[in-house]
Amino acid sequence: MRKKRFGIFAVGAVLALAATACGSSGGGSNAAQPDRSDLELVIGSVWPEGDPESTSVSPVMASINLAVQDIRAAGGIVQLLRGDYGTDPDAAAEAVNRLLDEGVHAILGAGSSQASQSFIQTLYDAQIPQCAASNTSPSFSTQENAAFFFRTVPPDEAVSPIVATLVAADGATHVAIPARDDDWGNALSNLLVESLGELGVSAEIISYDPNATSFDPIVAAVQSTGADAVVFVTFSEGAEIIRGLLEAGLPATAMYGTDGIYDHNLAEVVSPSSPEVLNGFLMVAAGGNPAFNGRITGLTDGNVVWGGQAYDCVVVLMLAALAADSTSGPAIIAEVPGVTKGGQQCFSYRSCSLLVLDGVDIDYVGASGTLELDEVGDPTIGRYFVAELNYGVLTVIASHDVDLAELG
């Protein structure tokens, strides 16, 4: 059963709005001098900035910074504090505690579902909203302590059919799925088995400890399946598995990566002297619309994974606070779904904030496209792209917008 969350704080939010309405002049047309110019939102980002192997750091941080700049340019007051948990997901909880002590009103992050699970209870207890740009585990959609959690990337139910369709279209009949033994890895790998099965393709999961000192046993296990295609549900450690499978004779054209291993430099990591060995390797990941990707690509060496989603986290949090006229956690989270659906469409913080200040119900269409958050804080529309490696260059060859309502 999916949990109902946002409605439980609606009464408190309405009372808060009623209490402040008498002191508000309403309206406002100059984004540089908004009626609620004294509202300052403090957001804490929780991301593995110190992890040199985390390929998402560059696009995510560039996008967060760009969102802050755009909000300030439009007259909004937002402060960004950073919580870097380096290479240790368990340290994310410590980073969150520090940020809470520093007075943040909301959290953006973490980089992985595993890391977010380490502090989600803390945020629930403190009633602090959390927006995740890259946490795709389905668990967040049903767990009760995710009442203050929402995300701008859909759960893995959206991406697994895309990957499965690619694999099946290439003629695979039996697929091996090396997958991290964690919340995200277990969820996505099982969804892939289901999606592949619906297309008549058999699959089996090879679950592994991501902290293993050697991945040779995983390579051997994949080989023993006799699979004619491999889908990697891995982070950067997947490069070692790929290298081993290439040496064993599996061609790159039979390999597929999910967003955890998305890396523009993957071919160089796998084979610095012969990047062409990964020619034909396909990856599927979430990202922003082409216009937004163009804004950050020069800052990120072309890596755009989760960039649009991170940008939208900042904007949605700020718009929700503006709509609530409050930095209270319950008030903000009560407004989050409403600013993403059902109202007048707007496409930037500047245009959306002016509408909010004029009392207009808005539907923010962001850098990651249409969001339309549902009752548990999941986007009902997802934007994904397919990229292919050739001679070390990763090129986007297709994009897909997924309506989760059509998936059943």
C-alpha positions as CSV (number, residue, x, y, z in Angstrom):
1,M,0.0,0.0,0.0
2,R,1.3,3.4,-0.9
3,K,1.4,5.8,1.9
4,K,-0.5,9.1,2.0
5,R,1.8,11.9,3.2
6,F,1.3,15.5,2.1
7,G,-2.3,15.8,3.2
8,I,-1.5,15.2,6.9
9,F,0.2,18.6,7.2
10,A,-2.3,20.5,5.1
11,V,-4.4,21.8,8.0
12,G,-1.4,23.2,9.8
13,A,-0.2,24.9,6.5
14,V,-3.6,26.5,5.9
15,L,-3.7,27.9,9.4
16,A,-0.2,29.3,9.0
17,L,-1.2,30.9,5.8
18,A,-4.4,32.4,7.3
19,A,-2.4,33.8,10.2
20,T,0.0,35.6,7.8
21,A,-2.5,36.7,5.2
22,C,-3.5,39.8,7.0
23,G,0.0,41.1,7.0
24,S,0.6,40.4,3.3
25,S,-0.1,43.0,0.6
26,G,-0.7,40.1,-1.9
27,G,0.4,40.5,-5.5
28,G,3.6,41.9,-6.7
29,S,5.1,42.3,-10.2
30,N,8.8,43.0,-9.7
31,A,10.8,39.8,-9.1
32,A,13.7,41.8,-7.7
33,Q,11.5,43.2,-5.0
34,P,9.0,40.5,-4.0
35,D,6.4,41.1,-1.4
36,R,7.9,38.4,0.8
37,S,11.5,39.5,0.3
38,D,12.3,38.8,4.0
39,L,11.6,35.0,3.5
40,E,15.0,33.4,3.4
41,L,15.3,29.6,2.7
42,V,18.4,27.8,3.9
43,I,19.0,24.5,2.0
44,G,21.6,22.0,3.0
45,S,23.0,19.8,0.1
46,V,24.2,16.4,1.1
47,W,26.4,14.9,-1.6
48,P,29.6,12.9,-1.9
49,E,31.6,15.9,-3.2
50,G,34.8,14.4,-1.9
51,D,34.4,11.1,-3.8
52,P,36.5,11.2,-6.9
53,E,34.7,8.2,-8.3
54,S,31.2,9.8,-8.0
55,T,30.4,10.8,-11.6
56,S,27.3,12.8,-10.5
57,V,29.1,15.4,-8.4
58,S,29.9,17.7,-11.3
59,P,26.5,18.0,-12.9
60,V,24.6,18.0,-9.6
61,M,26.6,20.6,-7.9
62,A,26.7,22.8,-11.1
63,S,22.9,22.5,-11.3
64,I,22.4,23.3,-7.7
65,N,24.6,26.4,-7.9
66,L,22.8,27.5,-11.1
67,A,19.4,27.2,-9.4
68,V,20.7,29.3,-6.5
69,Q,22.0,32.0,-8.9
70,D,18.7,32.0,-10.9
71,I,16.6,32.4,-7.7
72,R,18.8,35.2,-6.4
73,A,18.7,36.9,-9.8
74,A,14.9,36.9,-9.6
75,G,14.9,38.5,-6.1
76,G,14.6,35.3,-4.0
77,I,16.7,34.9,-0.9
78,V,18.2,31.4,-0.6
79,Q,21.3,30.2,1.2
80,L,23.1,27.0,0.4
81,L,25.1,25.0,3.0
82,R,27.1,21.9,2.0
83,G,27.4,18.6,3.7
84,D,30.1,16.5,2.0
85,Y,30.1,12.9,3.0
86,G,33.0,11.9,0.8
87,T,33.3,8.2,0.0
88,D,31.3,6.9,3.0
89,P,27.5,6.8,2.6
90,D,27.2,6.2,6.3
91,A,28.8,9.6,6.9
92,A,25.8,11.3,5.3
93,A,23.9,11.1,8.6
94,E,26.7,13.0,10.3
95,A,26.6,15.6,7.6
96,V,22.8,16.0,8.0
97,N,23.1,16.4,11.8
98,R,25.7,19.1,11.3
99,L,23.5,20.9,8.8
100,L,20.5,20.7,11.1
101,D,22.6,22.3,13.8
102,E,23.4,25.1,11.4
103,G,19.7,25.8,10.9
104,V,18.8,24.5,7.5
105,H,15.2,24.5,6.6
106,A,15.4,21.7,4.0
107,I,17.8,19.0,2.7
108,L,18.8,18.3,-0.9
109,G,20.3,14.8,-1.4
110,A,21.7,12.4,-0.7
111,G,23.6,11.0,-3.7
112,S,22.3,7.5,-3.2
113,S,19.2,5.8,-1.8
114,Q,21.4,4.0,0.7
115,A,22.8,7.3,2.0
116,S,19.3,8.8,2.3
117,Q,18.0,5.9,4.2
118,S,20.7,6.5,6.8
119,F,19.1,9.8,7.8
120,I,15.5,9.8,6.7
121,Q,14.2,9.0,10.2
122,T,16.2,12.0,11.5
123,L,14.5,14.3,9.0
124,Y,11.1,12.8,9.8
125,D,11.5,13.4,13.5
126,A,12.8,17.0,12.9
127,Q,10.0,17.6,10.3
128,I,12.6,18.8,7.7
129,P,11.7,18.4,4.0
130,Q,14.1,16.4,1.8
131,C,14.3,16.5,-2.0
132,A,16.3,13.8,-3.7
133,A,17.4,14.2,-7.3
134,S,18.9,10.8,-7.8
135,N,17.3,8.4,-5.2
136,T,15.3,5.9,-7.3
137,S,14.6,3.1,-4.9
138,P,10.9,2.3,-4.8
139,S,11.1,1.9,-1.0
140,F,10.6,5.6,-0.4
141,S,7.2,5.5,-2.0
142,T,5.8,3.3,0.8
143,Q,7.8,3.8,4.0
144,E,6.0,5.8,6.7
145,N,9.1,7.8,7.7
146,A,9.3,9.3,4.2
147,A,6.6,11.8,5.0
148,F,8.9,14.7,4.5
149,F,10.7,13.1,1.5
150,F,10.0,13.9,-2.2
151,R,12.0,13.5,-5.3
152,T,12.4,14.9,-8.8
153,V,13.5,11.6,-10.4
154,P,10.9,8.8,-10.6
155,P,11.4,5.5,-8.9
156,D,13.0,2.7,-10.8
157,E,9.6,1.4,-12.2
158,A,10.0,4.1,-14.8
159,V,13.5,3.3,-16.1
160,S,13.4,-0.5,-16.0
161,P,11.1,-0.9,-19.1
162,I,13.3,1.4,-21.1
163,V,16.4,-0.7,-20.4
164,A,14.5,-3.9,-21.0
165,T,13.2,-2.7,-24.3
166,L,16.7,-1.8,-25.5
167,V,18.0,-5.2,-24.5
168,A,15.2,-7.1,-26.1
169,A,15.3,-5.0,-29.3
170,D,19.0,-6.0,-29.7
171,G,18.0,-9.7,-29.7
172,A,19.1,-10.8,-26.2
173,T,17.4,-14.0,-24.9
174,H,19.1,-14.4,-21.5
175,V,20.4,-11.6,-19.4
176,A,22.8,-11.5,-16.5
177,I,22.4,-8.6,-14.0
178,P,25.3,-7.9,-11.7
179,A,23.7,-5.8,-9.0
180,R,24.8,-4.1,-5.8
181,D,23.4,-5.7,-2.7
182,D,21.8,-2.6,-1.4
183,D,18.4,-0.9,-1.4
184,W,18.8,0.5,-4.9
185,G,20.5,-2.5,-6.5
186,N,18.1,-5.0,-5.2
187,A,15.1,-3.0,-6.2
188,L,16.2,-2.1,-9.7
189,S,17.6,-5.6,-10.5
190,N,14.3,-7.2,-9.6
191,L,12.3,-4.7,-11.6
192,L,14.6,-5.4,-14.6
193,V,13.9,-9.2,-14.3
194,E,10.2,-8.4,-14.3
195,S,10.4,-6.0,-17.3
196,L,12.6,-8.3,-19.3
197,G,10.3,-11.3,-18.6
198,E,7.3,-9.3,-19.9
199,L,9.2,-9.1,-23.2
200,G,10.1,-12.8,-23.3
201,V,13.7,-12.4,-22.1
202,S,14.9,-14.5,-19.2
203,A,17.2,-12.9,-16.6
204,E,19.1,-13.7,-13.5
205,I,20.6,-11.5,-10.8
206,I,24.2,-11.8,-9.5
207,S,24.1,-9.9,-6.3
208,Y,27.4,-8.7,-4.8
209,D,28.9,-6.8,-1.9
210,P,29.9,-3.4,-3.3
211,N,32.7,-3.2,-0.7
212,A,34.3,-6.5,-2.0
213,T,38.1,-6.4,-2.5
214,S,37.8,-8.3,-5.8
215,F,35.1,-8.7,-8.4
216,D,36.6,-11.7,-10.1
217,P,34.0,-14.0,-8.6
218,I,31.2,-11.7,-10.1
219,V,32.8,-11.9,-13.5
220,A,32.9,-15.7,-13.2
221,A,29.3,-15.9,-12.0
222,V,28.2,-13.8,-14.9
223,Q,30.1,-16.1,-17.3
224,S,28.5,-19.2,-15.7
225,T,25.0,-18.0,-16.6
226,G,25.7,-18.3,-20.3
227,A,24.0,-14.9,-20.8
228,D,24.1,-13.2,-24.2
229,A,23.7,-9.7,-22.6
230,V,24.6,-8.0,-19.3
231,V,22.9,-5.1,-17.6
232,F,25.0,-3.4,-14.9
233,V,23.2,-2.2,-11.7
234,T,26.4,-0.9,-10.3
235,F,28.3,2.3,-9.3
236,S,31.8,3.0,-10.3
237,E,33.0,-0.5,-9.2
238,G,31.2,-1.9,-12.2
239,A,34.2,-0.8,-14.3
240,E,36.1,-3.8,-12.9
241,I,33.4,-6.2,-13.8
242,I,33.2,-4.7,-17.3
243,R,36.9,-5.1,-17.7
244,G,36.8,-8.7,-16.7
245,L,33.9,-9.6,-19.0
246,L,35.7,-7.9,-21.9
247,E,38.8,-10.0,-21.2
248,A,36.5,-13.1,-21.2
249,G,35.2,-12.2,-24.7
250,L,31.9,-10.6,-24.1
251,P,31.5,-7.7,-26.5
252,A,30.6,-4.2,-25.4
253,T,27.6,-4.3,-27.7
254,A,26.1,-6.8,-25.3
255,M,26.5,-4.6,-22.3
256,Y,24.1,-2.0,-20.9
257,G,24.6,0.4,-18.0
258,T,22.1,2.1,-15.7
259,D,22.5,5.5,-14.2
260,G,24.7,4.4,-11.3
261,I,27.5,3.7,-13.7
262,Y,26.9,6.6,-16.1
263,D,30.3,8.2,-16.7
264,H,31.6,10.1,-19.7
265,N,35.1,8.7,-18.8
266,L,34.0,5.1,-18.5
267,A,35.9,3.8,-21.5
268,E,39.1,5.5,-20.2
269,V,38.6,4.0,-16.8
270,V,38.1,0.5,-18.2
271,S,40.9,0.6,-20.8
272,P,43.0,3.8,-20.8
273,S,45.0,2.7,-23.8
274,S,42.2,1.3,-25.9
275,P,38.9,3.1,-25.2
276,E,37.4,1.6,-28.4
277,V,36.9,-1.7,-26.6
278,L,33.7,-0.2,-25.2
279,N,32.3,0.9,-28.5
280,G,28.6,0.2,-28.6
281,F,28.2,0.2,-24.8
282,L,24.8,1.8,-24.0
283,M,23.7,3.7,-20.9
284,V,20.4,4.9,-19.7
285,A,20.1,7.8,-17.2
286,A,17.9,10.6,-16.0
287,G,18.7,14.1,-17.0
288,G,17.3,17.5,-18.0
289,N,15.8,18.9,-21.1
290,P,18.1,19.8,-24.0
291,A,18.0,23.6,-23.3
292,F,19.0,23.1,-19.6
293,N,21.7,20.5,-20.5
294,G,23.2,23.1,-22.8
295,R,23.5,25.5,-19.8
296,I,25.6,23.1,-17.7
297,T,27.5,21.0,-20.3
298,G,30.3,23.5,-20.5
299,L,30.7,23.3,-16.7
300,T,30.6,19.5,-16.5
301,D,32.5,18.3,-19.5
302,G,29.3,17.2,-21.1
303,N,28.0,15.2,-18.1
304,V,24.4,16.0,-17.4
305,V,23.1,13.0,-15.4
306,W,20.6,14.1,-12.7
307,G,21.5,17.8,-13.4
308,G,18.0,18.9,-14.3
309,Q,16.6,16.9,-11.3
310,A,19.0,18.7,-8.9
311,Y,18.1,22.1,-10.3
312,D,14.4,21.4,-9.9
313,C,14.8,20.3,-6.2
314,V,16.1,23.8,-5.4
315,V,13.4,25.6,-7.3
316,V,10.5,23.4,-6.0
317,L,11.7,23.9,-2.4
318,M,11.9,27.7,-2.9
319,L,8.5,27.9,-4.6
320,A,6.9,25.8,-1.9
321,A,8.3,28.0,0.8
322,L,7.1,31.1,-1.1
323,A,3.6,29.6,-1.5
324,A,3.5,28.8,2.2
325,D,5.0,32.1,3.1
326,S,7.0,30.1,5.6
327,T,10.2,28.2,6.2
328,S,8.4,25.7,8.5
329,G,8.9,22.1,7.4
330,P,5.3,21.1,7.6
331,A,4.2,24.2,5.7
332,I,6.7,23.7,2.9
333,I,6.0,20.0,2.4
334,A,2.3,20.7,2.3
335,E,2.8,23.0,-0.7
336,V,5.3,20.9,-2.6
337,P,2.9,18.8,-4.7
338,G,0.7,21.8,-5.5
339,V,3.4,23.9,-7.1
340,T,4.1,21.1,-9.6
341,K,0.7,20.3,-11.0
342,G,-2.9,21.4,-11.7
343,G,-2.3,25.2,-12.1
344,Q,-1.0,27.6,-14.6
345,Q,2.2,26.3,-16.3
346,C,5.3,28.3,-15.7
347,F,8.9,27.4,-16.7
348,S,11.3,29.3,-14.5
349,Y,11.6,30.4,-10.9
350,R,11.2,34.0,-11.9
351,S,7.9,33.5,-13.8
352,C,6.6,31.0,-11.3
353,S,7.4,33.2,-8.2
354,L,5.6,36.2,-9.7
355,L,2.5,34.0,-10.2
356,V,2.7,32.7,-6.6
357,L,3.0,36.2,-5.2
358,D,-0.1,37.1,-7.2
359,G,-2.0,34.2,-5.6
360,V,-2.1,32.1,-8.8
361,D,-2.0,28.3,-8.5
362,I,1.0,27.2,-10.5
363,D,2.3,24.1,-12.3
364,Y,6.1,24.4,-12.4
365,V,7.6,22.6,-15.5
366,G,11.2,22.5,-14.8
367,A,14.6,21.6,-16.1
368,S,13.8,17.9,-15.9
369,G,10.4,18.5,-17.6
370,T,7.0,18.0,-16.2
371,L,7.0,16.7,-12.6
372,E,3.3,16.4,-11.4
373,L,4.3,15.0,-8.0
374,D,1.8,12.4,-6.7
375,E,0.5,12.0,-3.2
376,V,3.7,10.3,-2.0
377,G,6.1,12.8,-3.6
378,D,7.1,10.9,-6.7
379,P,7.1,12.4,-10.1
380,T,4.5,10.9,-12.4
381,I,6.5,11.9,-15.5
382,G,10.2,11.0,-16.0
383,R,12.8,12.1,-18.5
384,Y,15.6,9.7,-19.6
385,F,18.2,9.6,-22.3
386,V,20.1,6.8,-23.9
387,A,23.8,7.4,-24.6
388,E,26.3,5.3,-26.5
389,L,30.1,5.0,-26.2
390,N,32.3,5.1,-29.3
391,Y,36.0,5.7,-29.1
392,G,35.7,7.0,-25.6
393,V,33.1,9.6,-26.5
394,L,29.6,9.3,-24.9
395,T,26.9,10.6,-27.2
396,V,23.2,10.9,-26.5
397,I,21.3,9.0,-29.2
398,A,17.7,9.0,-27.9
399,S,15.5,10.4,-25.2
400,H,12.3,9.2,-23.5
401,D,9.6,10.8,-21.5
402,V,7.8,8.2,-19.4
403,D,4.3,8.6,-18.0
404,L,4.2,6.3,-15.0
405,A,0.4,6.2,-15.2
406,E,0.7,4.3,-18.4
407,L,2.9,1.7,-16.7
408,G,0.1,0.6,-14.5
